[in-house]
């Protein structure tokens, strides 16, 4: 009994290894909804006398020398097989056309296939700041890169502080009230997937310093000591001396 169990376990492991190996040989290919799929078989040494393209367990197109090229009803109005090169083209790809495409040339199945995934372009995102009561007095708030990403996966998210570099992160991030964050005037975000990317409009940072008020406050401090001694102000552009 134990021997039989060991045999079944070994068989299951071998099958799993074969499936993993086959999947690893497949080429992952992303395509935007409505786009054209172009798949090229590996070159063969002899003249092509037969081509069969398959989609999962069904047929896309099939041709043998001396016979008419036939397509399945699903792909008849959108597929084209070049009988000289074996190249397959399918126009106006839809989400339900996602799956594994394989090819047989001269009755020989080529190793590996094409794992095709038809996805949508990412939308133009919007930076949302929550809670709605987020102000300079808040200890922390949340930024989210919002948009309808249904059927657009895999999507990666990026945020930019002011004119800085784009930083990859989660769809929602936390911002804290600290000196670094307060120096940032605006936030923006980006959505990206294998078929494209789109940036949001910039939004004001709720924690940003009010620079005119800040300069006014500094001026008042200078005036405060005007009766005691001249005060020297260092300009960001040019050093100047201002006596009060």
C-alpha angles and dihedrals in degrees: 000000000000090000092054091049090051091052092051091048092050091048091050092050092049091050091049091049091050092050092048091048092050092049091049090056093055118099113233111224126180122202133182118243108267093022131124121258117213118185123181122197122222112273116265127210096226132057114279112250099160137028130182122177117192132197110204102308096338137078125259098180135343132193137170124183110271092021134094118262107251130198132195115252090250093059103025096105097040109032130086128182120196104218091199098054102016091234115156122210124185120182130205095022116201132198092259088061090068112115146081119323119194134174138212118202117193089350093305119116111225117231115256128013141214120274098205120193119186112204139167126255114258115259125240101275129223124215108231121195117205144231098035087227092062109138140150088278093059117103092216141352138187132249120201129187098221131195141113105280096170109147090001099101137164091056126169123197131217133186129199127201111212109310094335130119123294111259121202115229146132123308088256124042135177123236121199131208100251137129093264094052093043090058092059113093099193145008130216135174140207133210118205136179134164093278101046151321137239133193128217128229114265120261128202118262108242089209096051119126116253094236098195091052091046093053090047090053091051091049090054089052090052092050090050091066097037093106092056106047143332114283120221118213121201110214119211089230106029131011109243135175116223117186116203 
